[in-house]
Amino acid sequence: MSRWQLRVGPLVLGDLVRIEEYYKEVAPEQIPRWRREFKTITQAIKQNPFLSHEDRPNIRHRATSIFPYHIWFVLNEDSHTVTLVAVIHRRRDPAIAALRASCT
């Protein structure tokens, strides 16, 4: 299967900044590890987004292994793109991701 094109929604960068700001305060040594995990998971999503859990039609997420976050994305099969819409703590309401997805 060919790779999908990855796009980053406008609010995702804010999510990533907030995550790194948190780790700067509590465990700055974890930031490189977080970045590696995020990159690994987004690469896996690009390889095969269908391996991720489908929460709602075309809205999927994949949990990080080490950190307590879910990476939410919208799948567009026509354009062969995956658009990241949220990176949120697993305890946050997933409706946040659905709301963001509806704006893409």
TILUM-492039 format. One record per residue (C-alpha): residue number from 1; x, y, z. Coordinates in nm, 2 decimals. Example, Ala and Ser with C-alpha at 12.3 -4.5 7.8 and 13.67 -1.06 7.14 Angstrom:
<pts>
1:1.23:-0.45:0.78 .
2:1.37:-0.11:0.71 .
</pts>
This chain:
<pts>
1:0.00:0.00:0.00 .
2:0.13:0.34:-0.08 .
3:0.19:0.61:0.18 .
4:-0.08:0.87:0.25 .
5:-0.01:1.24:0.24 .
6:-0.01:1.38:0.60 .
7:-0.15:1.73:0.67 .
8:-0.14:1.90:1.01 .
9:-0.46:2.09:1.11 .
10:-0.42:2.44:1.25 .
11:-0.49:2.35:1.61 .
12:-0.25:2.06:1.63 .
13:0.06:2.28:1.66 .
14:-0.09:2.44:1.97 .
15:-0.16:2.09:2.11 .
16:0.21:2.00:2.06 .
17:0.33:2.32:2.21 .
18:0.12:2.27:2.52 .
19:0.24:1.91:2.56 .
20:0.60:2.02:2.54 .
21:0.55:2.31:2.78 .
22:0.41:2.06:3.03 .
23:0.71:1.83:2.99 .
24:0.95:2.12:3.02 .
25:0.81:2.18:3.37 .
26:0.78:1.82:3.49 .
27:1.03:1.61:3.30 .
28:1.23:1.80:3.03 .
29:1.44:1.49:2.96 .
30:1.12:1.33:2.82 .
31:1.08:1.58:2.54 .
32:1.31:1.40:2.29 .
33:1.14:1.07:2.37 .
34:0.80:1.24:2.31 .
35:0.91:1.38:1.98 .
36:1.04:1.04:1.86 .
37:0.72:0.87:1.96 .
38:0.50:1.13:1.79 .
39:0.71:1.09:1.47 .
40:0.70:0.71:1.48 .
41:0.32:0.71:1.52 .
42:0.25:0.97:1.25 .
43:0.48:0.77:1.01 .
44:0.28:0.45:1.09 .
45:-0.05:0.64:1.03 .
46:0.09:0.75:0.69 .
47:0.18:0.39:0.61 .
48:-0.17:0.25:0.69 .
49:-0.43:0.48:0.85 .
50:-0.68:0.19:0.85 .
51:-0.50:0.02:1.14 .
52:-0.61:0.30:1.37 .
53:-0.93:0.29:1.57 .
54:-1.23:0.44:1.38 .
55:-1.43:0.65:1.63 .
56:-1.68:0.80:1.39 .
57:-1.69:0.77:1.01 .
58:-1.36:0.89:0.87 .
59:-1.24:1.01:1.22 .
60:-0.98:0.79:1.36 .
61:-0.72:0.79:1.64 .
62:-0.42:0.61:1.75 .
63:-0.29:0.60:2.11 .
64:0.07:0.67:2.19 .
65:0.25:0.38:2.35 .
66:0.45:0.56:2.62 .
67:0.27:0.89:2.67 .
68:-0.10:0.94:2.76 .
69:-0.21:1.09:2.44 .
70:-0.42:1.01:2.14 .
71:-0.35:1.14:1.79 .
72:-0.68:1.21:1.61 .
73:-0.71:1.24:1.24 .
74:-0.95:1.26:0.95 .
75:-0.91:1.02:0.66 .
76:-1.00:1.14:0.31 .
77:-0.98:0.84:0.07 .
78:-1.05:1.05:-0.24 .
79:-0.74:1.27:-0.20 .
80:-0.54:1.00:-0.02 .
81:-0.47:1.24:0.27 .
82:-0.47:1.21:0.65 .
83:-0.53:1.54:0.83 .
84:-0.42:1.55:1.20 .
85:-0.69:1.74:1.39 .
86:-0.59:1.69:1.76 .
87:-0.33:1.55:1.99 .
88:-0.51:1.53:2.33 .
89:-0.47:1.36:2.66 .
90:-0.65:1.03:2.67 .
91:-0.87:1.15:2.96 .
92:-1.00:1.45:2.76 .
93:-1.34:1.43:2.59 .
94:-1.30:1.28:2.23 .
95:-1.57:1.52:2.12 .
96:-1.30:1.78:2.10 .
97:-1.15:1.59:1.81 .
98:-1.48:1.54:1.64 .
99:-1.56:1.91:1.66 .
100:-1.22:1.99:1.51 .
101:-1.27:1.73:1.24 .
102:-1.60:1.89:1.14 .
103:-1.41:2.21:1.07 .
104:-1.16:2.06:0.82 .
</pts>
